[in-house]
C-alpha cells in the first residue's frame, strides 16, 4: 500500500474516532450531523482568476461537536468535480495552448469553528450566528482529459516528462493535503435542525490538480521515444504545434473553492445548560 493511502486511512480513522469520542463524552446534544450540497470550482493554470467559472455540483456530510456556544469541532466529507478548458479562455495564449482537464475530488477534513455570536440549535434567543472555520484536510484527485471522445487519466502518463530522463520530477501523488478555510452563517430552524451556508477556499500544496505545472513543454520527439506518441500528443496540444510556448506556471499552486448549503440535526437529548 502506498504512503499516500496510509495517510488517507489515518485521516479517516482520526475523524471517525473524534465522532465516537464526542458521542461518548456527551449525550446531551452537543453533537450534530448534517448533509451539504452546492457548487465547486478551481483556480489554477487553466483558470487563473475567474471565480465561479465552470462551477460543478458538489455534496457531502458534516459532523460538529459543540462544547460551547462560540466554538465547535468539526469534520466533513466532500465529493465534487473540478474542471477547466483553454477553449473557454478569453486570451489568445490559452486558446492556442488548448489544454483541458477534469478531476473528481474526494476530501476529508477536520478542524475548529468559531461563532461570532452565541449560538445553540433550538435556543429561544441565540438562533443565528456568522462563523469562521479552519481545517486540515486530505483529498484524492485524478486529473483526466478528453481525447478522441474518451477521458484519459493523466497522472501515470507523465505528460511533463515525469518518470523519464526528460524531467527530474517524480510522478505526483493523487492523495494530497490541503488547508480549508471558510466563513458562513448558521440559523436554527427548530429545536433540532440547523441550516448553514458556507464558502470555503482550499489551499493545496500541489500544482498538478490540473496536470499542468512546468513552464516549458518537453521535447516532443524525445517524449515520444521515451513514453509513446499518446503522451507526447497530450503533453503539447497547442494549435500552432510549437514546442517553444509556455505550458504552465510552476511558481503558483492550485486552489479549489466551494459554496455549500446544509441541514444538520442535533443528536441526543436536549442540553439544559447554555454556555456563553
Number of C-alpha atoms within 10 A of each C-alpha: 5 8 9 16 15 11 15 19 12 12 18 17 12 13 20 14 12 19 20 11 11 18 18 9 9 16 14 15 20 24 23 23 20 19 19 22 20 19 20 27 25 30 22 22 25 26 21 14 11 12 13 15 15 17 20 16 16 20 18 19 18 20 24 25 25 20 16 17 19 18 22 19 22 24 24 21 21 19 18 21 20 25 24 24 19 20 16 15 17 9 10 10 14 20 16 18 23 19 24 22 23 22 20 17 21 17 21 25 23 26 19 16 22 19 21 15 16 19 26 28 26 18 14 10 9 16 19 22 19 18 21 18 21 21 20 18 23 23 20 20 21 21 24 21 22 14 12 7 7 9 13 15 16 18 21 14 19 22 24 28 25 19 17 16 11 14 13 10 14 11 17 16 17 17 20 20 21 21 20 23 18 19 18 18 17 22 20 22 14 14 15 19 18 23 20 20 19 20 18 20 20 21 18 20 15 20 21 23 33 30 28 23 21 20 15 16 20 22 16 18 11 15 24 15 10 16 17 14 14 13 20 25 15 20 24 23 17 20 10 10 11 14 15 11 16 15 26 19 16 15 9 14 17 22 21 20 22 26 22 21 19 19 21 22 19 23 17 15 12 15 12 7 7 13 10 11
